[in-house]
């Protein structure tokens, strides 16, 4: 059974790093969803609870089927490319 990969990009308006990641995903035809934290401190609170950070971009890669996601919190497209190359996280 093949798991589908779900990608969520937490971003904000005017963030060049966020724009670079979304442009790369679109160029590679990799579907993703966006959570825009612009003017929404509640979303930043969620990032703080999940990962101990309040900045973006954060890219979550995982599967709704398994409920397991890995977050890329480092700034820079190379970190996202590396995480995409590894594949889906497995069950703990």
Backbone as XML, in Angstrom:
<?xml version="1.0"?>
<chain id="A" units="angstrom">
  <residue number="1" name="UNK">
    <atom name="N" x="0.835" y="-1.173" z="0.000"/>
    <atom name="CA" x="0.000" y="0.000" z="0.000"/>
    <atom name="C" x="0.887" y="1.246" z="0.000"/>
  </residue>
  <residue number="2" name="UNK">
    <atom name="N" x="0.702" y="2.115" z="-0.955"/>
    <atom name="CA" x="1.491" y="3.327" z="-1.078"/>
    <atom name="C" x="0.841" y="4.464" z="-0.299"/>
  </residue>
  <residue number="3" name="UNK">
    <atom name="N" x="1.620" y="5.092" z="0.534"/>
    <atom name="CA" x="1.120" y="6.245" z="1.279"/>
    <atom name="C" x="1.238" y="7.481" z="0.405"/>
  </residue>
  <residue number="4" name="UNK">
    <atom name="N" x="0.258" y="8.347" z="0.504"/>
    <atom name="CA" x="0.354" y="9.616" z="-0.185"/>
    <atom name="C" x="1.092" y="10.599" z="0.715"/>
  </residue>
  <residue number="5" name="UNK">
    <atom name="N" x="1.857" y="11.445" z="0.094"/>
    <atom name="CA" x="2.637" y="12.431" z="0.840"/>
    <atom name="C" x="1.842" y="13.731" z="0.903"/>
  </residue>
  <residue number="6" name="UNK">
    <atom name="N" x="1.676" y="14.247" z="2.091"/>
    <atom name="CA" x="1.009" y="15.524" z="2.300"/>
    <atom name="C" x="2.061" y="16.535" z="2.744"/>
  </residue>
  <residue number="7" name="UNK">
    <atom name="N" x="2.008" y="17.716" z="2.147"/>
    <atom name="CA" x="2.955" y="18.771" z="2.481"/>
    <atom name="C" x="2.178" y="20.010" z="2.878"/>
  </residue>
  <residue number="8" name="UNK">
    <atom name="N" x="2.568" y="20.571" z="4.012"/>
    <atom name="CA" x="1.947" y="21.791" z="4.510"/>
    <atom name="C" x="3.051" y="22.825" z="4.689"/>
  </residue>
  <residue number="9" name="UNK">
    <atom name="N" x="2.876" y="23.975" z="4.043"/>
    <atom name="CA" x="3.842" y="25.064" z="4.153"/>
    <atom name="C" x="3.234" y="26.158" z="5.027"/>
  </residue>
  <residue number="10" name="UNK">
    <atom name="N" x="3.819" y="26.352" z="6.194"/>
    <atom name="CA" x="3.427" y="27.443" z="7.075"/>
    <atom name="C" x="4.225" y="28.647" z="6.611"/>
  </residue>
  <residue number="11" name="UNK">
    <atom name="N" x="3.536" y="29.721" z="6.246"/>
    <atom name="CA" x="4.220" y="30.868" z="5.667"/>
    <atom name="C" x="3.514" y="32.167" z="6.040"/>
  </residue>
  <residue number="12" name="UNK">
    <atom name="N" x="4.120" y="33.273" z="5.601"/>
    <atom name="CA" x="3.479" y="34.572" z="5.781"/>
    <atom name="C" x="3.738" y="35.405" z="4.540"/>
  </residue>
  <residue number="13" name="UNK">
    <atom name="N" x="2.907" y="36.387" z="4.353"/>
    <atom name="CA" x="3.046" y="37.280" z="3.217"/>
    <atom name="C" x="4.340" y="38.068" z="3.351"/>
  </residue>
  <residue number="14" name="UNK">
    <atom name="N" x="5.043" y="38.246" z="2.227"/>
    <atom name="CA" x="6.275" y="39.019" z="2.219"/>
    <atom name="C" x="7.505" y="38.242" z="2.651"/>
  </residue>
  <residue number="15" name="UNK">
    <atom name="N" x="7.380" y="36.945" z="2.873"/>
    <atom name="CA" x="8.508" y="36.106" z="3.291"/>
    <atom name="C" x="9.171" y="35.512" z="2.047"/>
  </residue>
  <residue number="16" name="UNK">
    <atom name="N" x="10.370" y="35.965" z="1.739"/>
    <atom name="CA" x="11.042" y="35.481" z="0.524"/>
    <atom name="C" x="11.416" y="34.001" z="0.637"/>
  </residue>
  <residue number="17" name="UNK">
    <atom name="N" x="11.776" y="33.546" z="1.831"/>
    <atom name="CA" x="12.091" y="32.126" z="2.017"/>
    <atom name="C" x="10.851" y="31.266" z="1.758"/>
  </residue>
  <residue number="18" name="UNK">
    <atom name="N" x="9.707" y="31.742" z="2.241"/>
    <atom name="CA" x="8.438" y="31.038" z="2.023"/>
    <atom name="C" x="8.127" y="30.974" z="0.525"/>
  </residue>
  <residue number="19" name="UNK">
    <atom name="N" x="8.294" y="32.114" z="-0.148"/>
    <atom name="CA" x="8.023" y="32.179" z="-1.584"/>
    <atom name="C" x="8.939" y="31.241" z="-2.364"/>
  </residue>
  <residue number="20" name="UNK">
    <atom name="N" x="10.215" y="31.147" z="-1.958"/>
    <atom name="CA" x="11.161" y="30.248" z="-2.630"/>
    <atom name="C" x="10.712" y="28.796" z="-2.519"/>
  </residue>
  <residue number="21" name="UNK">
    <atom name="N" x="10.261" y="28.410" z="-1.337"/>
    <atom name="CA" x="9.817" y="27.027" z="-1.122"/>
    <atom name="C" x="8.572" y="26.726" z="-1.957"/>
  </residue>
  <residue number="22" name="UNK">
    <atom name="N" x="7.595" y="27.630" z="-1.933"/>
    <atom name="CA" x="6.367" y="27.402" z="-2.703"/>
    <atom name="C" x="6.653" y="27.382" z="-4.207"/>
  </residue>
  <residue number="23" name="UNK">
    <atom name="N" x="7.545" y="28.247" z="-4.674"/>
    <atom name="CA" x="7.909" y="28.261" z="-6.098"/>
    <atom name="C" x="8.582" y="26.946" z="-6.489"/>
  </residue>
  <residue number="24" name="UNK">
    <atom name="N" x="9.454" y="26.427" z="-5.624"/>
    <atom name="CA" x="10.117" y="25.144" z="-5.901"/>
    <atom name="C" x="9.099" y="24.012" z="-5.967"/>
  </residue>
  <residue number="25" name="UNK">
    <atom name="N" x="8.192" y="23.955" z="-5.009"/>
    <atom name="CA" x="7.181" y="22.898" z="-5.003"/>
    <atom name="C" x="6.308" y="22.971" z="-6.253"/>
  </residue>
  <residue number="26" name="UNK">
    <atom name="N" x="5.942" y="24.174" z="-6.656"/>
    <atom name="CA" x="5.132" y="24.341" z="-7.867"/>
    <atom name="C" x="5.919" y="23.932" z="-9.104"/>
  </residue>
  <residue number="27" name="UNK">
    <atom name="N" x="7.186" y="24.317" z="-9.160"/>
    <atom name="CA" x="8.048" y="23.949" z="-10.290"/>
    <atom name="C" x="8.180" y="22.429" z="-10.409"/>
  </residue>
  <residue number="28" name="UNK">
    <atom name="N" x="8.266" y="21.760" z="-9.266"/>
    <atom name="CA" x="8.401" y="20.298" z="-9.238"/>
    <atom name="C" x="7.046" y="19.593" z="-9.320"/>
  </residue>
  <residue number="29" name="UNK">
    <atom name="N" x="5.981" y="20.373" z="-9.399"/>
    <atom name="CA" x="4.607" y="19.851" z="-9.432"/>
    <atom name="C" x="4.290" y="18.970" z="-8.228"/>
  </residue>
  <residue number="30" name="UNK">
    <atom name="N" x="4.743" y="19.449" z="-7.092"/>
    <atom name="CA" x="4.483" y="18.764" z="-5.827"/>
    <atom name="C" x="3.336" y="19.515" z="-5.143"/>
  </residue>
  <residue number="31" name="UNK">
    <atom name="N" x="2.202" y="18.868" z="-4.969"/>
    <atom name="CA" x="1.071" y="19.553" z="-4.327"/>
    <atom name="C" x="1.358" y="19.840" z="-2.853"/>
  </residue>
  <residue number="32" name="UNK">
    <atom name="N" x="0.833" y="20.959" z="-2.397"/>
    <atom name="CA" x="1.000" y="21.347" z="-1.006"/>
    <atom name="C" x="-0.168" y="22.228" z="-0.589"/>
  </residue>
  <residue number="33" name="UNK">
    <atom name="N" x="-0.314" y="22.357" z="0.717"/>
    <atom name="CA" x="-1.295" y="23.273" z="1.282"/>
    <atom name="C" x="-0.533" y="24.341" z="2.047"/>
  </residue>
  <residue number="34" name="UNK">
    <atom name="N" x="-1.142" y="25.509" z="2.162"/>
    <atom name="CA" x="-0.501" y="26.620" z="2.860"/>
    <atom name="C" x="-1.297" y="26.996" z="4.104"/>
  </residue>
  <residue number="35" name="UNK">
    <atom name="N" x="-0.576" y="27.252" z="5.175"/>
    <atom name="CA" x="-1.164" y="27.858" z="6.368"/>
    <atom name="C" x="-0.505" y="29.234" z="6.477"/>
  </residue>
  <residue number="36" name="UNK">
    <atom name="N" x="-1.288" y="30.270" z="6.271"/>
    <atom name="CA" x="-0.772" y="31.642" z="6.288"/>
    <atom name="C" x="-0.873" y="32.200" z="7.700"/>
  </residue>
  <residue number="37" name="UNK">
    <atom name="N" x="0.280" y="32.477" z="8.310"/>
    <atom name="CA" x="0.305" y="32.973" z="9.683"/>
    <atom name="C" x="0.259" y="34.507" z="9.754"/>
  </residue>
  <residue number="38" name="UNK">
    <atom name="N" x="0.209" y="35.158" z="8.581"/>
    <atom name="CA" x="0.153" y="36.618" z="8.552"/>
    <atom name="C" x="-1.039" y="37.099" z="9.376"/>
  </residue>
  <residue number="39" name="UNK">
    <atom name="N" x="-0.783" y="37.959" z="10.319"/>
    <atom name="CA" x="-1.838" y="38.534" z="11.172"/>
    <atom name="C" x="-2.650" y="37.478" z="11.912"/>
  </residue>
  <residue number="40" name="UNK">
    <atom name="N" x="-2.057" y="36.322" z="12.198"/>
    <atom name="CA" x="-2.786" y="35.270" z="12.898"/>
    <atom name="C" x="-1.874" y="34.646" z="13.955"/>
  </residue>
  <residue number="41" name="UNK">
    <atom name="N" x="-1.852" y="35.250" z="15.117"/>
    <atom name="CA" x="-0.998" y="34.760" z="16.194"/>
    <atom name="C" x="-1.398" y="33.380" z="16.686"/>
  </residue>
  <residue number="42" name="UNK">
    <atom name="N" x="-2.645" y="32.989" z="16.485"/>
    <atom name="CA" x="-3.075" y="31.649" z="16.889"/>
    <atom name="C" x="-2.273" y="30.584" z="16.138"/>
  </residue>
  <residue number="43" name="UNK">
    <atom name="N" x="-2.030" y="30.799" z="14.846"/>
    <atom name="CA" x="-1.224" y="29.842" z="14.076"/>
    <atom name="C" x="0.219" y="29.827" z="14.571"/>
  </residue>
  <residue number="44" name="UNK">
    <atom name="N" x="0.744" y="30.987" z="14.935"/>
    <atom name="CA" x="2.099" y="31.038" z="15.500"/>
    <atom name="C" x="2.138" y="30.311" z="16.854"/>
  </residue>
  <residue number="45" name="UNK">
    <atom name="N" x="1.059" y="30.417" z="17.614"/>
    <atom name="CA" x="0.973" y="29.684" z="18.880"/>
    <atom name="C" x="1.025" y="28.180" z="18.636"/>
  </residue>
  <residue number="46" name="UNK">
    <atom name="N" x="0.381" y="27.727" z="17.570"/>
    <atom name="CA" x="0.410" y="26.298" z="17.223"/>
    <atom name="C" x="1.834" y="25.866" z="16.895"/>
  </residue>
  <residue number="47" name="UNK">
    <atom name="N" x="2.542" y="26.672" z="16.107"/>
    <atom name="CA" x="3.941" y="26.357" z="15.798"/>
    <atom name="C" x="4.781" y="26.304" z="17.070"/>
  </residue>
  <residue number="48" name="UNK">
    <atom name="N" x="4.510" y="27.219" z="17.979"/>
    <atom name="CA" x="5.250" y="27.251" z="19.240"/>
    <atom name="C" x="4.995" y="25.983" z="20.048"/>
  </residue>
  <residue number="49" name="UNK">
    <atom name="N" x="3.740" y="25.554" z="20.105"/>
    <atom name="CA" x="3.405" y="24.330" z="20.844"/>
    <atom name="C" x="4.016" y="23.088" z="20.192"/>
  </residue>
  <residue number="50" name="UNK">
    <atom name="N" x="3.961" y="23.024" z="18.862"/>
    <atom name="CA" x="4.441" y="21.839" z="18.155"/>
    <atom name="C" x="5.962" y="21.754" z="18.086"/>
  </residue>
  <residue number="51" name="UNK">
    <atom name="N" x="6.615" y="22.907" z="17.832"/>
    <atom name="CA" x="8.039" y="22.882" z="17.510"/>
    <atom name="C" x="8.897" y="23.843" z="18.329"/>
  </residue>
  <residue number="52" name="UNK">
    <atom name="N" x="8.250" y="24.638" z="19.188"/>
    <atom name="CA" x="9.002" y="25.570" z="20.005"/>
    <atom name="C" x="9.524" y="26.775" z="19.242"/>
  </residue>
  <residue number="53" name="UNK">
    <atom name="N" x="8.903" y="27.086" z="18.113"/>
    <atom name="CA" x="9.298" y="28.239" z="17.299"/>
    <atom name="C" x="8.062" y="29.023" z="16.890"/>
  </residue>
  <residue number="54" name="UNK">
    <atom name="N" x="8.260" y="30.272" z="16.513"/>
    <atom name="CA" x="7.142" y="31.104" z="16.065"/>
    <atom name="C" x="7.404" y="31.674" z="14.675"/>
  </residue>
  <residue number="55" name="UNK">
    <atom name="N" x="8.515" y="31.297" z="14.059"/>
    <atom name="CA" x="8.868" y="31.853" z="12.755"/>
    <atom name="C" x="8.489" y="30.894" z="11.628"/>
  </residue>
  <residue number="56" name="UNK">
    <atom name="N" x="8.451" y="31.443" z="10.424"/>
    <atom name="CA" x="8.196" y="30.658" z="9.221"/>
    <atom name="C" x="9.337" y="30.913" z="8.246"/>
  </residue>
  <residue number="57" name="UNK">
    <atom name="N" x="9.539" y="30.061" z="7.271"/>
    <atom name="CA" x="8.686" y="28.948" z="6.898"/>
    <atom name="C" x="8.938" y="27.703" z="7.748"/>
  </residue>
  <residue number="58" name="UNK">
    <atom name="N" x="7.878" y="26.945" z="7.904"/>
    <atom name="CA" x="7.948" y="25.588" z="8.436"/>
    <atom name="C" x="7.253" y="24.713" z="7.406"/>
  </residue>
  <residue number="59" name="UNK">
    <atom name="N" x="7.909" y="23.625" z="7.018"/>
    <atom name="CA" x="7.330" y="22.707" z="6.045"/>
    <atom name="C" x="7.123" y="21.373" z="6.727"/>
  </residue>
  <residue number="60" name="UNK">
    <atom name="N" x="5.872" y="20.943" z="6.782"/>
    <atom name="CA" x="5.545" y="19.637" z="7.349"/>
    <atom name="C" x="5.360" y="18.651" z="6.206"/>
  </residue>
  <residue number="61" name="UNK">
    <atom name="N" x="6.024" y="17.516" z="6.319"/>
    <atom name="CA" x="5.949" y="16.465" z="5.306"/>
    <atom name="C" x="5.517" y="15.198" z="6.010"/>
  </residue>
  <residue number="62" name="UNK">
    <atom name="N" x="4.446" y="14.600" z="5.528"/>
    <atom name="CA" x="3.966" y="13.390" z="6.173"/>
    <atom name="C" x="2.775" y="12.814" z="5.460"/>
  </residue>
  <residue number="63" name="UNK">
    <atom name="N" x="1.937" y="12.160" z="6.244"/>
    <atom name="CA" x="0.790" y="11.464" z="5.683"/>
    <atom name="C" x="-0.398" y="11.576" z="6.622"/>
  </residue>
  <residue number="64" name="UNK">
    <atom name="N" x="-1.515" y="11.992" z="6.071"/>
    <atom name="CA" x="-2.760" y="12.004" z="6.860"/>
    <atom name="C" x="-3.129" y="10.587" z="7.262"/>
  </residue>
  <residue number="65" name="UNK">
    <atom name="N" x="-2.801" y="9.632" z="6.398"/>
    <atom name="CA" x="-3.156" y="8.233" z="6.680"/>
    <atom name="C" x="-2.497" y="7.740" z="7.963"/>
  </residue>
  <residue number="66" name="UNK">
    <atom name="N" x="-1.218" y="8.041" z="8.134"/>
    <atom name="CA" x="-0.504" y="7.578" z="9.321"/>
    <atom name="C" x="-0.555" y="8.593" z="10.456"/>
  </residue>
  <residue number="67" name="UNK">
    <atom name="N" x="-0.797" y="9.870" z="10.106"/>
    <atom name="CA" x="-0.786" y="10.922" z="11.108"/>
    <atom name="C" x="0.606" y="11.320" z="11.536"/>
  </residue>
  <residue number="68" name="UNK">
    <atom name="N" x="1.615" y="10.820" z="10.835"/>
    <atom name="CA" x="3.003" y="11.099" z="11.181"/>
    <atom name="C" x="3.558" y="12.144" z="10.222"/>
  </residue>
  <residue number="69" name="UNK">
    <atom name="N" x="4.100" y="13.215" z="10.781"/>
    <atom name="CA" x="4.691" y="14.290" z="9.987"/>
    <atom name="C" x="6.086" y="14.608" z="10.515"/>
  </residue>
  <residue number="70" name="UNK">
    <atom name="N" x="6.934" y="15.032" z="9.612"/>
    <atom name="CA" x="8.260" y="15.527" z="9.972"/>
    <atom name="C" x="8.262" y="17.003" z="9.589"/>
  </residue>
  <residue number="71" name="UNK">
    <atom name="N" x="8.800" y="17.842" z="10.441"/>
    <atom name="CA" x="8.827" y="19.279" z="10.161"/>
    <atom name="C" x="10.226" y="19.714" z="9.769"/>
  </residue>
  <residue number="72" name="UNK">
    <atom name="N" x="10.287" y="20.531" z="8.743"/>
    <atom name="CA" x="11.532" y="21.181" z="8.364"/>
    <atom name="C" x="11.428" y="22.600" z="8.905"/>
  </residue>
  <residue number="73" name="UNK">
    <atom name="N" x="12.224" y="22.889" z="9.928"/>
    <atom name="CA" x="12.166" y="24.201" z="10.562"/>
    <atom name="C" x="13.393" y="25.056" z="10.243"/>
  </residue>
  <residue number="74" name="UNK">
    <atom name="N" x="14.385" y="24.450" z="9.608"/>
    <atom name="CA" x="15.580" y="25.198" z="9.237"/>
    <atom name="C" x="15.264" y="26.089" z="8.048"/>
  </residue>
  <residue number="75" name="UNK">
    <atom name="N" x="15.868" y="27.273" z="8.025"/>
    <atom name="CA" x="15.670" y="28.211" z="6.929"/>
    <atom name="C" x="16.560" y="27.795" z="5.762"/>
  </residue>
  <residue number="76" name="UNK">
    <atom name="N" x="15.971" y="27.743" z="4.577"/>
    <atom name="CA" x="16.737" y="27.434" z="3.370"/>
    <atom name="C" x="16.105" y="26.296" z="2.588"/>
  </residue>
  <residue number="77" name="UNK">
    <atom name="N" x="16.016" y="26.503" z="1.299"/>
    <atom name="CA" x="15.393" y="25.526" z="0.410"/>
    <atom name="C" x="16.107" y="24.180" z="0.437"/>
  </residue>
  <residue number="78" name="UNK">
    <atom name="N" x="17.423" y="24.177" z="0.641"/>
    <atom name="CA" x="18.175" y="22.923" z="0.637"/>
    <atom name="C" x="17.668" y="21.953" z="1.696"/>
  </residue>
  <residue number="79" name="UNK">
    <atom name="N" x="17.193" y="22.462" z="2.825"/>
    <atom name="CA" x="16.676" y="21.585" z="3.887"/>
    <atom name="C" x="15.367" y="20.916" z="3.459"/>
  </residue>
  <residue number="80" name="UNK">
    <atom name="N" x="14.542" y="21.647" z="2.737"/>
    <atom name="CA" x="13.289" y="21.089" z="2.232"/>
    <atom name="C" x="13.589" y="20.032" z="1.172"/>
  </residue>
  <residue number="81" name="UNK">
    <atom name="N" x="14.521" y="20.328" z="0.267"/>
    <atom name="CA" x="14.894" y="19.359" z="-0.770"/>
    <atom name="C" x="15.406" y="18.074" z="-0.140"/>
  </residue>
  <residue number="82" name="UNK">
    <atom name="N" x="16.251" y="18.196" z="0.875"/>
    <atom name="CA" x="16.780" y="17.011" z="1.562"/>
    <atom name="C" x="15.661" y="16.200" z="2.204"/>
  </residue>
  <residue number="83" name="UNK">
    <atom name="N" x="14.727" y="16.861" z="2.849"/>
    <atom name="CA" x="13.623" y="16.166" z="3.514"/>
    <atom name="C" x="12.725" y="15.471" z="2.498"/>
  </residue>
  <residue number="84" name="UNK">
    <atom name="N" x="12.494" y="16.103" z="1.363"/>
    <atom name="CA" x="11.660" y="15.485" z="0.323"/>
    <atom name="C" x="12.339" y="14.252" z="-0.266"/>
  </residue>
  <residue number="85" name="UNK">
    <atom name="N" x="13.654" y="14.284" z="-0.350"/>
    <atom name="CA" x="14.401" y="13.159" z="-0.901"/>
    <atom name="C" x="14.363" y="11.931" z="0.004"/>
  </residue>
  <residue number="86" name="UNK">
    <atom name="N" x="14.218" y="12.157" z="1.315"/>
    <atom name="CA" x="14.223" y="11.053" z="2.281"/>
    <atom name="C" x="12.939" y="10.245" z="2.208"/>
  </residue>
  <residue number="87" name="UNK">
    <atom name="N" x="11.831" y="10.880" z="1.941"/>
    <atom name="CA" x="10.560" y="10.158" z="1.898"/>
    <atom name="C" x="9.736" y="10.393" z="3.142"/>
  </residue>
  <residue number="88" name="UNK">
    <atom name="N" x="8.696" y="9.617" z="3.272"/>
    <atom name="CA" x="7.754" y="9.777" z="4.388"/>
    <atom name="C" x="8.333" y="9.253" z="5.687"/>
  </residue>
  <residue number="89" name="UNK">
    <atom name="N" x="8.016" y="9.925" z="6.791"/>
    <atom name="CA" x="8.407" y="9.377" z="8.088"/>
    <atom name="C" x="7.607" y="8.115" z="8.377"/>
  </residue>
  <residue number="90" name="UNK">
    <atom name="N" x="8.198" y="7.209" z="9.127"/>
    <atom name="CA" x="7.493" y="5.978" z="9.464"/>
    <atom name="C" x="6.873" y="6.080" z="10.849"/>
  </residue>
  <residue number="91" name="UNK">
    <atom name="N" x="6.052" y="5.104" z="11.194"/>
    <atom name="CA" x="5.415" y="5.089" z="12.514"/>
    <atom name="C" x="6.465" y="5.012" z="13.593"/>
  </residue>
  <residue number="92" name="UNK">
    <atom name="N" x="6.186" y="5.619" z="14.713"/>
    <atom name="CA" x="7.121" y="5.558" z="15.853"/>
    <atom name="C" x="6.934" y="4.269" z="16.603"/>
  </residue>
</chain>
